Amino acid sequence: MKKLIIQVRTADNLLDLLKTNKSGNWVVAQGKEQEITDVEIISFDGTQKIEGTFDIKNSFRLDDGRLVIGFTNACIRNCSISFDGRNPVRYF
């Protein structure tokens, strides 16, 4: 299976997200969750990130179609990542 990382940028507290093993809700194409293998949740200033394994069992769609991203086996790491433009969701 090909590896697909979803990378999202958030203003939420990374420690709080790590405790719940979930991150916000994001505009993600229908069916895309079947392809995602890994998650990176980047702090808004780009200096820290959560790295984890995508957890499809802990992920779900809201009534408006946005995806709440669940993850496991996660940790916080220091980083230096910048986002171009306004879209807070990317794939690698």
N, C-alpha and C positions, 0 to 999 in steps of 0.2 A: 504494500500500500504506500502510495506517495505521501510524504509529509506535507501538511499544510498548517502553517502557524497563523493564527489570528492575533493581531496586535491592536490594542485599543488604548486610547489616551483618556485618563480620568482625573478629575479634581478630588475624587473620593480618597479617604485615608486608606493607604495600602494595608496597614495592619488590620483594620476593620474588615476589609475584603478577604484577607487571608484567614481570619477567624471564621468567616461564614462560607468560605470556598465558593463564592459567587461574586460576579461583577456586574453591577448595573444592568441596563437593558440597551441594546444596540440595534441599529438597522443593519441586518444581515440577510442576504437573499434567502428565500425559502429553499430548503434542502441543503444549504451550504453546511449546516451542522453535521451532515453525514460525511463530509470531507475533512473537517478540522481535526487535527491531531494534537496540537499544542497551543498554549495560550501565553501571551505576554501582555500584561497590563501595566502601562507606563504612567508614572506620575505626571501631572500636568507640566511640571518644569523639566521633565526628561532626565532626572538624576537618579531615579530608582525605578525598579520594575519587579513585578511578580512574574516568575516563570513557573509554568505548571503544565500538566497534562489535561487536555480537554476532557470533561466528564459529561458525556451526552445524557446520562441518567439524572444528573443534577442540573441540567440545562432545560429551559422551557421557553415557550413563546407566550407573550402577553396577548390580550385581545387585539391590540393594535398591530400585532405581527412582530414586534421587537423581540429580540432574543436576550434572555438572561443567561449569561455565560457561567457555567459551572466548571470547576477545575479541581484536580487532586495533585498530590505529590508536588506541592508548590513551595517556593521560598522567595524571599525578597533579595534582590541583588542591586548593587550600585551600577549605574550605567551613564551613558551620555548619548541620548537619542533626541533628535529634533523632528518635529512634524512639519511638513510643508503644507500650506493651505489650511483649510478648516475641517476637513474630514478626519474624525477621530478613529476611523477603522481602516486597517490595512491587512493585506494577506501576503505571506511569503512562502 
